[in-house]
C-alpha cells in the first residue's frame, strides 16, 4: 500500500500498466489513472500561486479562479489521455464503447481489421490472435439475445401496467 503511494507520488500518478487487449490478446501498456489525485491538486495549487505572484506580485483572491482552471485542465488532460490510450492500436477494440454499445464497438473493430488487412505494412507485423467463432458460440449468442428480448418485452409490459 505504502509502496504504491510512493510510486504514484514520484511518477506523478501516470504509471502505465502492462495488460492484454480483451479482443485480440495483444500485449500493450495502458494508463491506469482516470482522474486527478493529491499530486495534481498540489501541482495546481503551486502553479496558481506562482502565476499569482507573476501577475499581481501579492496575494490576490483571483488565485482561486486560476487554481480551479488549472485543476480542470489537469482533469481534462488526464481523462483524455486515459480514454485515447484504452483503445487497442492493433484491432481497434474499445472496452468503454463495448460496455455502452456492443454493436457499434463490433463495427469499429471490423472497420479497423479491414484497414489492417488492406495495409501492406501490416503484413510484417505479428498476426493477431483473434477469437474463433464456432457454430455453438453463435447459437448461444442467438439464444441469449432472444432471452434478453423476451425479458425486455416483459419488463416493458410490467411498467405499462403500473
C-alpha positions in Angstrom: 0.0 0.0 0.0 2.7 2.5 1.0 4.9 1.3 -1.8 2.0 2.1 -4.3 1.5 5.5 -2.8 5.2 6.4 -3.1 5.3 5.1 -6.7 2.2 7.1 -7.7 3.7 10.2 -6.0 7.1 10.1 -7.6 5.8 9.1 -11.1 3.1 11.8 -10.9 0.4 9.1 -10.8 0.8 8.5 -14.5 2.1 4.9 -14.2 1.3 2.6 -17.1 0.2 -1.0 -16.6 1.1 -3.9 -18.8 -2.0 -5.7 -20.0 -3.5 -7.5 -22.9 -6.3 -6.5 -25.3 -9.6 -8.1 -24.4 -10.3 -8.9 -28.1 -7.0 -9.7 -29.9 -4.9 -10.5 -26.9 -2.1 -8.2 -28.0 0.3 -7.1 -25.2 0.1 -3.3 -24.6 0.5 -0.7 -21.9 -2.4 1.5 -20.7 -2.6 4.4 -18.2 -4.5 3.3 -15.1 -5.1 6.8 -13.8 -8.5 8.2 -14.8 -8.7 11.3 -12.7 -6.8 13.8 -10.6 -5.1 12.8 -7.4 -3.4 14.6 -4.5 -0.2 15.2 -6.5 -2.3 17.1 -9.2 -4.0 19.1 -6.5 -0.7 20.2 -5.1 0.8 21.0 -8.5 -2.3 23.1 -9.4 -2.0 24.9 -6.1 1.7 25.6 -6.6 1.1 26.7 -10.2 -1.6 29.1 -9.3 0.5 30.6 -6.5 3.4 31.2 -9.0 1.0 32.7 -11.5 -0.5 34.9 -8.8 2.9 36.3 -7.9 3.9 36.7 -11.6 0.8 38.7 -12.5 -0.1 40.6 -9.3 3.1 40.5 -7.1 1.0 40.0 -3.9 -1.8 37.8 -2.7 -5.0 38.2 -4.7 -8.3 36.3 -4.4 -8.4 35.7 -8.1 -5.9 33.0 -7.5 -8.8 30.7 -6.6 -10.1 31.1 -10.1 -6.7 30.3 -11.6 -6.5 27.2 -9.2 -9.9 25.9 -10.4 -8.9 26.4 -14.1 -5.6 24.6 -13.7 -7.3 21.8 -11.8 -10.0 21.5 -14.5 -7.3 21.4 -17.2 -5.5 18.7 -15.4 -8.7 16.6 -15.1 -9.5 17.0 -18.8 -5.9 16.1 -19.9 -5.8 13.0 -17.7 -9.2 11.8 -18.7 -8.5 12.3 -22.4 -5.1 10.6 -22.1 -6.8 7.6 -20.4 -9.6 7.5 -22.9 -7.5 7.7 -26.0 -5.0 5.1 -24.6 -7.6 2.5 -23.7 -8.4 1.8 -27.3 -6.3 -1.1 -28.8 -4.0 0.1 -31.5 -3.9 -3.3 -33.2 -7.6 -4.2 -33.6 -9.4 -1.0 -32.6 -11.3 -2.6 -29.7 -12.7 0.0 -27.3 -13.8 -1.5 -24.0 -15.7 1.6 -22.9 -17.7 1.7 -26.1 -18.3 -2.0 -25.8 -20.0 -1.5 -22.5 -22.2 1.2 -23.9 -23.0 -0.2 -27.3 -21.5 -3.7 -28.3 -22.8 -3.4 -31.9 -21.0 -0.1 -32.6 -17.9 -1.5 -31.0 -18.1 -4.5 -33.2 -18.5 -2.3 -36.3 -15.4 -0.3 -35.3 -13.3 -3.4 -34.9 -14.4 -4.7 -38.2 -13.5 -1.4 -39.9 -10.1 -1.4 -38.2 -9.5 -5.0 -39.2 -10.4 -4.2 -42.8 -8.0 -1.3 -42.8 -5.3 -3.6 -41.3 -6.0 -6.2 -44.0 -5.6 -3.7 -46.8 -2.4 -2.0 -45.4 0.8 -3.6 -46.8 2.7 -2.5 -43.6 0.6 -4.9 -41.5 2.0 -7.9 -43.4 5.2 -7.6 -41.5 3.6 -7.1 -38.1 2.8 -10.2 -35.9 -0.6 -11.8 -36.6 -3.5 -11.0 -34.2 -4.8 -13.8 -32.0 -8.5 -13.2 -32.8 -11.2 -15.3 -31.1 -12.5 -18.2 -33.1 -16.3 -18.1 -33.7 -17.8 -21.6 -33.7 -21.3 -22.7 -34.5 -22.0 -23.4 -30.8 -21.0 -19.8 -29.8 -23.2 -18.3 -32.5 -26.2 -20.4 -31.3 -25.5 -19.5 -27.6 -25.3 -15.8 -28.6 -28.6 -16.0 -30.5 -30.3 -17.7 -27.6 -29.0 -15.1 -25.1 -30.1 -12.3 -27.4 -33.6 -13.9 -27.8 -33.9 -14.3 -24.0 -32.9 -10.7 -23.4 -35.5 -9.5 -26.0 -38.2 -11.5 -24.1 -37.1 -10.1 -20.7 -37.1 -6.6 -22.2 -40.6 -7.1 -23.6 -41.9 -8.5 -20.3 -40.4 -5.6 -18.3 -42.0 -3.1 -20.7 -45.3 -4.7 -20.2 -45.0 -4.6 -16.4 -44.1 -0.9 -16.4 -47.2 -0.1 -18.5 -49.5 -1.8 -16.1 -48.3 0.2 -13.1 
